[in-house]
Amino acid sequence: MPADTPKACPVCGKPAQPATRPFCSARCRNVDLGRWIGGTYAIPGQPAGEEDEDAER
């Protein structure tokens, strides 16, 4: 992909805008933030606290 071609917005697929990169608009940026806050996105791993229990055993 050429360097000057804008990448697609991860929320809606429209071309990303420099002011809100990697999103196309403030709305898509806020939608993405809401997904993180709401738990739609998650980083895989052990639930918090399990590492502490394993260390005590």
Contacts in CASP RR format, 6 or more apart in sequence:
PFRMAT RR
TARGET T0000
AUTHOR 0000-0000-0000
METHOD contacts of the structure
MODEL  1
MPADTPKACPVCGKPAQPATRPFCSARCRNVDLGRWIGGTYAIPGQPAGE
EDEDAER
1 7 0 8 1.000
6 15 0 8 1.000
6 16 0 8 1.000
6 17 0 8 1.000
7 15 0 8 1.000
7 16 0 8 1.000
7 22 0 8 1.000
8 14 0 8 1.000
8 15 0 8 1.000
8 16 0 8 1.000
9 15 0 8 1.000
9 16 0 8 1.000
9 22 0 8 1.000
9 23 0 8 1.000
9 24 0 8 1.000
9 25 0 8 1.000
9 28 0 8 1.000
10 22 0 8 1.000
10 23 0 8 1.000
10 28 0 8 1.000
10 32 0 8 1.000
11 23 0 8 1.000
11 24 0 8 1.000
11 28 0 8 1.000
11 31 0 8 1.000
11 32 0 8 1.000
12 24 0 8 1.000
12 28 0 8 1.000
13 24 0 8 1.000
14 24 0 8 1.000
14 28 0 8 1.000
15 24 0 8 1.000
16 22 0 8 1.000
16 23 0 8 1.000
16 24 0 8 1.000
17 23 0 8 1.000
17 24 0 8 1.000
17 25 0 8 1.000
20 26 0 8 1.000
20 28 0 8 1.000
20 29 0 8 1.000
23 29 0 8 1.000
23 32 0 8 1.000
34 40 0 8 1.000
35 41 0 8 1.000
END
